[in-house]
Amino acid sequence: MNKKLGFFQSIRFKIALVFALLLLITLQIVGAYFVQQLKNDNLRSFKQQVELSTYVENSLVDSLENNNTQTANRKIKGILEDINNSNVSEIQVVDAKATIRGDSAVNSNMVGQKTTDEDVINTIYNGRATAKTTYNKNSDKRYYITVTPLFSSKGNTNTVVGAVYLRANLNSVYDSINSVTVIFATAAIIATGIGLLLAILVSAAITTPIDEMKRQTTRIARGDYSGSVHVYGNDELGQLAMAVNNLSDRVEEAQESTESERRRLYSVLTHMSDGVIATDRRGNVITLNEMAARLMAVNADEMMGKSILDVLDIRNQYTLRDLLAIEDEIQLVTSDKEGNRQVLNAYFSLIQRESGFISGLVCVLHDVTEQEKIESERRQFVSNVSHELRTPLTSMKSYLEALNDGAWQDPEIAPQFLKVTQEEADRMIRLINDLLNLSRMDSGTAKLDLETVNLNELFAYILNRFDMMIEKDNNDTRQTKTKNYTIKREFTKRTVWVEIDTDRFIQVIDNIMNNAIKYSPDGGVITCRIQETGTNVILSITDQGLGIPQKDIDHIFDRFFRVDKARSRAQGGTGLGLAISKEVIEMLHGKIWVESKLGKGSTFYISLPYIDYDEGDLWDED
């Protein structure tokens, strides 16, 4: 905030003061020179006025050379009385013996006495004139005193016959000079005052545009570009005012452009799917977008000013110099706010000026957790498929080699070997068909043949098939029974109609029922239920098998996942049945899940949307 200046601190006052001082100094110098010259001229004129004429001096010389002292003194007195000069205060005539022979004073009694004035004595003996100015403090008067030698007019003209002492009052001269000085000083003061006023007016004309420019630049500094400076003329100040207005427009345009770019950059950084961290040249964080904060599970404000090595938690592996020189990305393994493992690729780039000076560093964080997961699943999938295909192929190869080596001639062994080979081929066909079905579902090319069916009847039909299998197994005396089980039904009394693909739905129930039969103990009960909950119908199939460990519940519908891999393969499963079941149910806009307790069995649930109307409504037409 700009502090308001007082009048005496402003440049307006300073310009006026400097101008007035310059004027005053100039007038003082001119006045001093003028008064001094006037004084010298007046003193010179005064001296000329009080000097005795040559005639008077010659008369005094003649009188001093007269041997008759009385006659000479009277003559000298007469000469002095004839001198009519108001400026002369006193004249004394002294002979060569320093005796006062005449005095202009009316009542002087100095005539006939020896003079004690040293200047007079020196002049008589030296023959040189003396002139000086004296000041009497008591009377406050200045005097001009001259002592002039008188030389003999007879024979040797260098003989001093006496001297004339003259004292003149200088007050008239100094009074005149003082009057002139006072007049000049008064005029100087008046001129200085007028000059000061004019200087203030002139400085105001100069400083007013400057003050407007100052206010405008202050507004620009605050970000206010609405005002403008008034242009008073086409002089330098007018051009400067136009330059300030132009600067204001340019700064406003640049500020709007910068603000637009800043908002655009902020929008880009905010909505980027990658995290961005920018640092200064010391490696301290100056920018960190929301995605970077989310990926690193940190607070953006708290990370400002901290070293990027600490933010990325890589101080033990890298130095700032290493990051400046690194060319490839580095991989970071972190945890999100929920504690889930995530993998990030960090790409580093220098913020470098044209001169080569490095002013900072930019780090781009790309979340590759899902890619890593997909890649891991892909590798696992390839491994599983390879393993699932290799097992029947290896078995087939072994039996075919045995047949090729002569076993085909054995009437007892050959049929068994061919049967096993056929079963393994069927197993591979089932695996490939399952994979093709999953591939179609993943790509969205699988088509559903939807129809509205009575779910109670369809579920009962499927379970009746399994009942027939149980009865057939019990009546077949040619093979040894391996397991005995019972299917229990608990259906809702209300008829439930759903829109499903019948064949695919039967495939789902077959998969779940086959698993229930596989893992149920001998004599176990498989309970099948149909329940209504609002707009959904829920089917459940409960077995009394071994159950599923809690850690495997979330993976039971993953492809090729088996709780007991060795036992599952021994029973001929491909590990894709439940994965296909999940895909089919989700295509029917339903949901499938499992609940299980280890050692007590498992319950598979299927939730489907159903149509709430009576059976007769199905055949109503307009």
RORO-725536 format. One record per residue (C-alpha): x, y, z; residue in three letters; residue number from 1. Coordinates in steps of 0.05 Angstrom, whole numbers. Layout:
N
    east   north      up  code  pos
       X       Y       Z   ala  NUM
...
END
This chain:
622
    east   north      up  code  pos
       0       0       0   met    1
      28      68     -20   asn    2
      37     118      36   lys    3
       5     186      22   lys    4
      59     240      16   leu    5
      53     307      50   gly    6
      60     372      12   phe    7
     130     384      38   phe    8
     151     314      16   gln    9
     122     319     -53   ser   10
     163     332    -115   ile   11
     118     392    -128   arg   12
     145     428     -67   phe   13
     216     405     -81   lys   14
     215     433    -152   ile   15
     185     499    -127   ala   16
     236     503     -70   leu   17
     295     489    -116   val   18
     270     541    -166   phe   19
     259     593    -110   ala   20
     327     579     -80   leu   21
     361     586    -147   leu   22
     324     652    -158   leu   23
     343     676     -89   leu   24
     416     657     -96   ile   25
     418     690    -164   thr   26
     387     754    -137   leu   27
     435     752     -78   gln   28
     496     745    -122   ile   29
     472     799    -169   val   30
     452     844    -110   gly   31
     518     834     -74   ala   32
     557     850    -138   tyr   33
     512     910    -151   phe   34
     516     937     -80   val   35
     591     928     -79   gln   36
     598     964    -145   gln   37
     552    1019    -120   leu   38
     592    1025     -57   lys   39
     657    1030     -94   asn   40
     629    1082    -142   asp   41
     599    1123     -85   asn   42
     663    1120     -45   leu   43
     703    1139    -106   arg   44
     656    1197    -120   ser   45
     657    1216     -46   phe   46
     733    1216     -45   lys   47
     735    1260    -106   gln   48
     686    1308     -74   gln   49
     725    1316      -9   val   50
     793    1321     -41   glu   51
     824    1392     -36   leu   52
     835    1426    -100   ser   53
     905    1441    -125   thr   54
     892    1514    -115   tyr   55
     878    1504     -41   val   56
     939    1461     -32   glu   57
     983    1513     -67   asn   58
     954    1567     -23   ser   59
     969    1527      39   leu   60
    1040    1514      15   val   61
    1050    1588       5   asp   62
    1023    1602      74   ser   63
    1068    1550     106   leu   64
    1129    1579      71   glu   65
    1113    1648      97   asn   66
    1161    1664     155   asn   67
    1108    1707     190   asn   68
    1072    1655     230   thr   69
    1013    1698     251   gln   70
    1000    1723     182   thr   71
    1007    1653     154   ala   72
     960    1624     206   asn   73
     907    1677     191   arg   74
     913    1663     118   lys   75
     908    1587     130   ile   76
     846    1598     173   lys   77
     816    1640     118   gly   78
     830    1586      67   ile   79
     798    1533     111   leu   80
     737    1576     124   glu   81
     728    1585      49   asp   82
     723    1509      39   ile   83
     648    1496      35   asn   84
     639    1420      36   asn   85
     585    1391      81   ser   86
     617    1322      79   asn   87
     683    1348     110   val   88
     681    1344     186   ser   89
     750    1370     201   glu   90
     812    1396     166   ile   91
     879    1408     200   gln   92
     940    1439     169   val   93
    1006    1417     200   val   94
    1075    1445     183   asp   95
    1138    1406     174   ala   96
    1151    1408     249   lys   97
    1084    1373     264   ala   98
    1055    1436     292   thr   99
     982    1447     278   ile  100
     977    1512     239   arg  101
     903    1512     224   gly  102
     838    1475     243   asp  103
     770    1479     210   ser  104
     735    1471     277   ala  105
     702    1536     300   val  106
     726    1534     372   asn  107
     788    1494     362   ser  108
     846    1509     409   asn  109
     892    1459     375   met  110
     928    1512     333   val  111
    1001    1518     355   gly  112
    1002    1450     388   gln  113
    1040    1390     365   lys  114
     999    1337     331   thr  115
     998    1267     361   thr  116
     968    1233     301   asp  117
    1017    1180     277   glu  118
     990    1182     206   asp  119
    1005    1256     201   val  120
    1074    1247     230   ile  121
    1090    1190     183   asn  122
    1065    1229     123   thr  123
    1110    1289     142   ile  124
    1170    1246     149   tyr  125
    1157    1197      92   asn  126
    1125    1245      43   gly  127
    1071    1193      26   arg  128
     996    1205      29   ala  129
     954    1163      75   thr  130
     880    1146      67   ala  131
     836    1102     112   lys  132
     765    1090     136   thr  133
     750    1088     210   thr  134
     688    1072     252   tyr  135
     669    1105     317   asn  136
     629    1059     360   lys  137
     607    1113     407   asn  138
     576    1157     353   ser  139
     562    1099     306   asp  140
     595    1138     249   lys  141
     644    1121     194   arg  142
     697    1170     172   tyr  143
     742    1175     113   tyr  144
     810    1203     134   ile  145
     865    1227      87   thr  146
     933    1257     103   val  147
     963    1292      43   thr  148
    1036    1317      43   pro  149
    1049    1389      20   leu  150
    1113    1398     -19   phe  151
    1152    1461     -26   ser  152
    1140    1503     -88   ser  153
    1210    1533     -86   lys  154
    1272    1500    -110   gly  155
    1269    1426     -89   asn  156
    1197    1403     -97   thr  157
    1210    1340     -56   asn  158
    1215    1380       8   thr  159
    1155    1369      53   val  160
    1132    1435      83   val  161
    1073    1406     117   gly  162
    1011    1362     112   ala  163
     936    1368     108   val  164
     894    1323     153   tyr  165
     823    1315     127   leu  166
     767    1276     160   arg  167
     700    1266     122   ala  168
     636    1235     148   asn  169
     617    1172     107   leu  170
     548    1163     137   asn  171
     514    1194      77   ser  172
     549    1145      31   val  173
     531    1084      74   tyr  174
     461    1109      86   asp  175
     451    1113      11   ser  176
     480    1043       2   ile  177
     437    1015      58   asn  178
     375    1045      28   ser  179
     392    1014     -39   val  180
     407     948      -4   thr  181
     340     949      32   val  182
     304     964     -33   ile  183
     342     909     -68   phe  184
     329     859     -12   ala  185
     255     877     -12   thr  186
     252     869     -87   ala  187
     290     802     -81   ala  188
     241     777     -29   ile  189
     181     798     -71   ile  190
     213     768    -133   ala  191
     228     704     -95   thr  192
     156     699     -70   gly  193
     129     711    -140   ile  194
     179     661    -167   gly  195
     160     610    -114   leu  196
      86     618    -133   leu  197
     102     612    -206   leu  198
     147     552    -191   ala  199
      90     518    -154   ile  200
      44     530    -213   leu  201
      97     505    -262   val  202
     114     445    -218   ser  203
      39     430    -211   ala  204
      34     429    -287   ala  205
      92     379    -287   ile  206
      73     336    -228   thr  207
      -2     331    -241   thr  208
       9     283    -301   pro  209
      63     247    -261   ile  210
      15     239    -203   asp  211
     -38     211    -249   glu  212
      12     163    -279   met  213
      32     142    -209   lys  214
     -41     128    -191   arg  215
     -51      90    -256   gln  216
      11      47    -245   thr  217
     -13      34    -174   thr  218
     -80      10    -201   arg  219
     -43     -34    -251   ile  220
      -2     -64    -194   ala  221
     -68     -80    -159   arg  222
     -95    -112    -223   gly  223
    -143     -55    -240   asp  224
    -135     -34    -313   tyr  225
    -199       6    -319   ser  226
    -170      76    -312   gly  227
    -127     117    -359   ser  228
     -80     177    -355   val  229
    -104     243    -383   his  230
     -58     269    -439   val  231
     -48     344    -429   tyr  232
      -4     357    -489   gly  233
      44     330    -541   asn  234
     106     343    -500   asp  235
     149     291    -465   glu  236
      99     283    -408   leu  237
      43     274    -458   gly  238
      82     221    -494   gln  239
      98     188    -428   leu  240
      24     189    -409   ala  241
       6     156    -476   met  242
      61     104    -463   ala  243
      31      89    -394   val  244
     -39      81    -424   asn  245
     -10      35    -478   asn  246
      28      -3    -424   leu  247
     -36     -11    -384   ser  248
     -72     -40    -445   asp  249
     -14     -87    -460   arg  250
      -8    -109    -388   val  251
     -83    -122    -385   glu  252
     -80    -163    -448   glu  253
     -19    -201    -423   ala  254
     -53    -212    -355   gln  255
    -116    -237    -388   glu  256
     -75    -283    -432   ser  257
     -34    -307    -373   thr  258
     -97    -317    -331   glu  259
    -130    -355    -388   ser  260
     -69    -399    -396   glu  261
     -66    -408    -320   arg  262
    -139    -430    -318   arg  263
    -128    -475    -377   arg  264
     -67    -506    -346   leu  265
    -103    -513    -280   tyr  266
    -162    -546    -315   ser  267
    -115    -592    -353   val  268
     -76    -611    -290   leu  269
    -141    -620    -250   thr  270
    -174    -666    -301   his  271
    -112    -704    -322   met  272
    -114    -778    -310   ser  273
     -40    -775    -294   asp  274
      -8    -743    -233   gly  275
      38    -683    -245   val  276
      90    -657    -197   ile  277
     133    -595    -213   ala  278
     192    -572    -172   thr  279
     239    -512    -169   asp  280
     313    -519    -185   arg  281
     327    -545    -115   arg  282
     277    -602    -123   gly  283
     224    -573     -77   asn  284
     152    -584     -98   val  285
     116    -521    -125   ile  286
      58    -555    -162   thr  287
      21    -619    -147   leu  288
     -45    -635    -180   asn  289
    -103    -672    -149   glu  290
     -89    -737    -185   met  291
     -17    -738    -160   ala  292
     -41    -726     -89   ala  293
     -92    -782     -97   arg  294
     -41    -830    -126   leu  295
      10    -815     -71   met  296
     -44    -814     -17   ala  297
     -20    -747       9   val  298
     -47    -677      22   asn  299
     -27    -629     -34   ala  300
     -20    -568      11   asp  301
      24    -605      60   glu  302
      71    -628       5   met  303
      85    -558     -21   met  304
     158    -539      -8   gly  305
     180    -610       7   lys  306
     232    -647     -32   ser  307
     206    -691     -89   ile  308
     250    -746     -62   leu  309
     209    -746       2   asp  310
     142    -739     -33   val  311
     157    -799     -77   leu  312
     193    -835     -20   asp  313
     254    -851     -63   ile  314
     308    -815     -23   arg  315
     342    -881      -6   asn  316
     345    -902     -80   gln  317
     358    -837    -118   tyr  318
     388    -769    -110   thr  319
     364    -705    -144   leu  320
     423    -709    -192   arg  321
     401    -780    -211   asp  322
     331    -754    -228   leu  323
     361    -699    -272   leu  324
     402    -750    -311   ala  325
     350    -807    -314   ile  326
     323    -822    -384   glu  327
     275    -880    -372   asp  328
     217    -882    -325   glu  329
     222    -912    -256   ile  330
     169    -956    -225   gln  331
     140    -940    -156   leu  332
     100    -988    -114   val  333
      55    -951     -66   thr  334
     -12    -958     -29   ser  335
     -74    -916     -39   asp  336
    -116    -887      18   lys  337
    -153    -954      25   glu  338
     -87    -991      31   gly  339
     -92   -1025     -37   asn  340
     -27   -1038     -74   arg  341
     -16    -995    -135   gln  342
      40    -991    -186   val  343
      61    -923    -215   leu  344
     107    -906    -272   asn  345
     145    -841    -259   ala  346
     170    -802    -319   tyr  347
     218    -744    -307   phe  348
     231    -684    -351   ser  349
     274    -621    -342   leu  350
     247    -550    -341   ile  351
     303    -517    -380   gln  352
     312    -447    -408   arg  353
     341    -432    -476   glu  354
     407    -414    -442   ser  355
     411    -485    -415   gly  356
     397    -464    -343   phe  357
     356    -518    -307   ile  358
     300    -483    -268   ser  359
     262    -544    -244   gly  360
     237    -614    -255   leu  361
     170    -644    -277   val  362
     148    -713    -256   cys  363
      89    -748    -290   val  364
      58    -806    -251   leu  365
      20    -857    -292   his  366
     -21    -910    -256   asp  367
      -5    -977    -287   val  368
     -37   -1018    -232   thr  369
     -93   -1042    -276   glu  370
     -45   -1055    -334   gln  371
       0   -1095    -288   glu  372
     -60   -1133    -263   lys  373
     -84   -1146    -334   ile  374
     -14   -1166    -355   glu  375
      -9   -1212    -295   ser  376
     -77   -1241    -309   glu  377
     -58   -1250    -382   arg  378
       6   -1287    -363   arg  379
     -34   -1328    -313   gln  380
     -87   -1341    -365   phe  381
     -36   -1364    -417   val  382
      -3   -1407    -365   ser  383
     -69   -1438    -344   asn  384
     -92   -1451    -415   val  385
     -25   -1481    -432   ser  386
     -28   -1525    -371   his  387
    -100   -1545    -382   glu  388
     -85   -1564    -454   leu  389
     -19   -1596    -439   arg  390
     -48   -1646    -389   thr  391
     -98   -1679    -437   pro  392
     -50   -1674    -495   leu  393
       5   -1708    -454   thr  394
     -45   -1762    -433   ser  395
     -68   -1772    -505   met  396
       3   -1775    -530   lys  397
      20   -1828    -479   ser  398
     -39   -1872    -496   tyr  399
     -29   -1862    -571   leu  400
      45   -1881    -565   glu  401
      24   -1943    -527   ala  402
     -26   -1961    -580   leu  403
      26   -1947    -634   asn  404
      74   -1993    -599   asp  405
      25   -2051    -606   gly  406
     -27   -2042    -552   ala  407
     -80   -2034    -606   trp  408
     -75   -2109    -618   gln  409
     -95   -2124    -546   asp  410
    -171   -2131    -546   pro  411
    -176   -2112    -472   glu  412
    -128   -2054    -468   ile  413
    -140   -2021    -535   ala  414
    -214   -2001    -522   pro  415
    -195   -1972    -454   gln  416
    -138   -1931    -484   phe  417
    -183   -1906    -540   leu  418
    -237   -1887    -490   lys  419
    -188   -1847    -448   val  420
    -162   -1812    -511   thr  421
    -233   -1794    -531   gln  422
    -249   -1767    -461   glu  423
    -186   -1724    -462   glu  424
    -205   -1698    -532   ala  425
    -275   -1682    -506   asp  426
    -243   -1647    -447   arg  427
    -202   -1603    -493   met  428
    -263   -1588    -536   ile  429
    -302   -1567    -474   arg  430
    -243   -1522    -453   leu  431
    -238   -1490    -521   ile  432
    -313   -1480    -525   asn  433
    -313   -1447    -456   asp  434
    -256   -1402    -478   leu  435
    -293   -1383    -541   leu  436
    -355   -1366    -501   asn  437
    -316   -1322    -453   leu  438
    -282   -1288    -512   ser  439
    -349   -1272    -544   arg  440
    -375   -1245    -478   met  441
    -313   -1202    -467   asp  442
    -317   -1173    -537   ser  443
    -392   -1161    -532   gly  444
    -408   -1205    -593   thr  445
    -445   -1257    -553   ala  446
    -519   -1255    -568   lys  447
    -576   -1273    -521   leu  448
    -639   -1309    -543   asp  449
    -685   -1278    -492   leu  450
    -754   -1304    -475   glu  451
    -801   -1297    -417   thr  452
    -804   -1362    -378   val  453
    -835   -1389    -314   asn  454
    -774   -1392    -269   leu  455
    -807   -1442    -222   asn  456
    -820   -1491    -277   glu  457
    -752   -1481    -310   leu  458
    -714   -1491    -245   phe  459
    -756   -1552    -229   ala  460
    -742   -1580    -298   tyr  461
    -666   -1573    -289   ile  462
    -668   -1606    -220   leu  463
    -711   -1662    -247   asn  464
    -656   -1679    -296   arg  465
    -607   -1686    -238   phe  466
    -659   -1730    -201   asp  467
    -661   -1775    -262   met  468
    -586   -1779    -262   met  469
    -589   -1801    -189   ile  470
    -642   -1853    -204   glu  471
    -604   -1878    -265   lys  472
    -541   -1883    -224   asp  473
    -578   -1923    -170   asn  474
    -608   -1971    -222   asn  475
    -544   -1982    -261   asp  476
    -514   -2047    -232   thr  477
    -456   -2047    -281   arg  478
    -418   -1992    -246   gln  479
    -401   -1980    -174   thr  480
    -438   -1923    -141   lys  481
    -390   -1870    -115   thr  482
    -437   -1821     -79   lys  483
    -509   -1816     -56   asn  484
    -542   -1747     -48   tyr  485
    -612   -1715     -44   thr  486
    -639   -1653     -78   ile  487
    -687   -1612     -35   lys  488
    -733   -1559     -64   arg  489
    -759   -1497     -28   glu  490
    -796   -1455     -80   phe  491
    -841   -1394     -71   thr  492
    -915   -1410     -82   lys  493
    -922   -1350    -128   arg  494
    -905   -1360    -201   thr  495
    -845   -1318    -220   val  496
    -834   -1297    -292   trp  497
    -765   -1274    -317   val  498
    -736   -1256    -384   glu  499
    -674   -1298    -396   ile  500
    -635   -1339    -447   asp  501
    -659   -1408    -428   thr  502
    -600   -1447    -455   asp  503
    -548   -1403    -422   arg  504
    -587   -1402    -357   phe  505
    -590   -1479    -357   ile  506
    -514   -1479    -368   gln  507
    -505   -1435    -306   val  508
    -549   -1479    -262   ile  509
    -514   -1542    -289   asp  510
    -446   -1512    -271   asn  511
    -468   -1496    -199   ile  512
    -504   -1563    -190   met  513
    -445   -1602    -217   asn  514
    -399   -1567    -168   asn  515
    -448   -1580    -111   ala  516
    -450   -1654    -129   ile  517
    -375   -1658    -137   lys  518
    -359   -1629     -69   tyr  519
    -419   -1655     -29   ser  520
    -405   -1713      18   pro  521
    -438   -1781       8   asp  522
    -509   -1777      32   gly  523
    -509   -1701      30   gly  524
    -569   -1656      16   val  525
    -568   -1602     -38   ile  526
    -621   -1549     -22   thr  527
    -649   -1507     -79   cys  528
    -692   -1446     -64   arg  529
    -731   -1392    -101   ile  530
    -748   -1328     -62   gln  531
    -778   -1261     -79   glu  532
    -750   -1194     -55   thr  533
    -785   -1134     -84   gly  534
    -768   -1130    -157   thr  535
    -718   -1187    -156   asn  536
    -722   -1262    -151   val  537
    -665   -1299    -116   ile  538
    -645   -1371    -131   leu  539
    -598   -1406     -83   ser  540
    -564   -1474     -84   ile  541
    -535   -1498     -18   thr  542
    -489   -1558     -10   asp  543
    -459   -1592      51   gln  544
    -389   -1597      22   gly  545
    -321   -1575      47   leu  546
    -336   -1501      38   gly  547
    -291   -1446      11   ile  548
    -236   -1412      52   pro  549
    -251   -1338      66   gln  550
    -189   -1315      29   lys  551
    -214   -1349     -34   asp  552
    -286   -1323     -34   ile  553
    -268   -1260     -75   asp  554
    -232   -1303    -128   his  555
    -281   -1360    -136   ile  556
    -309   -1330    -201   phe  557
    -240   -1316    -230   asp  558
    -221   -1355    -292   arg  559
    -182   -1419    -279   phe  560
    -186   -1408    -204   phe  561
    -193   -1471    -163   arg  562
    -195   -1477     -87   val  563
    -165   -1547     -90   asp  564
    -129   -1550    -157   lys  565
    -106   -1622    -154   ala  566
    -175   -1648    -135   arg  567
    -210   -1605    -187   ser  568
    -167   -1630    -244   arg  569
    -177   -1701    -220   ala  570
    -251   -1690    -226   gln  571
    -245   -1662    -296   gly  572
    -262   -1588    -286   gly  573
    -234   -1534    -331   thr  574
    -238   -1477    -279   gly  575
    -281   -1435    -325   leu  576
    -351   -1456    -305   gly  577
    -363   -1405    -251   leu  578
    -329   -1350    -292   ala  579
    -377   -1365    -350   ile  580
    -435   -1367    -301   ser  581
    -418   -1298    -275   lys  582
    -413   -1269    -345   glu  583
    -480   -1299    -365   val  584
    -517   -1274    -304   ile  585
    -489   -1204    -312   glu  586
    -511   -1204    -385   met  587
    -581   -1219    -359   leu  588
    -574   -1157    -313   his  589
    -570   -1201    -252   gly  590
    -519   -1215    -198   lys  591
    -485   -1279    -173   ile  592
    -448   -1288    -108   trp  593
    -429   -1341     -57   val  594
    -430   -1349      18   glu  595
    -390   -1404      51   ser  596
    -364   -1431     117   lys  597
    -304   -1477     116   leu  598
    -326   -1548     132   gly  599
    -400   -1532     130   lys  600
    -415   -1522      57   gly  601
    -429   -1465       8   ser  602
    -489   -1428     -19   thr  603
    -490   -1397     -88   phe  604
    -541   -1341     -99   tyr  605
    -568   -1315    -165   ile  606
    -609   -1251    -165   ser  607
    -650   -1235    -228   leu  608
    -702   -1180    -243   pro  609
    -771   -1209    -253   tyr  610
    -836   -1186    -285   ile  611
    -892   -1175    -235   asp  612
    -955   -1198    -272   tyr  613
   -1003   -1256    -275   asp  614
    -995   -1312    -324   glu  615
   -1057   -1292    -362   gly  616
   -1029   -1224    -377   asp  617
    -975   -1255    -420   leu  618
   -1025   -1271    -475   trp  619
   -1065   -1206    -474   asp  620
   -1062   -1168    -540   glu  621
   -1094   -1103    -562   asp  622
END
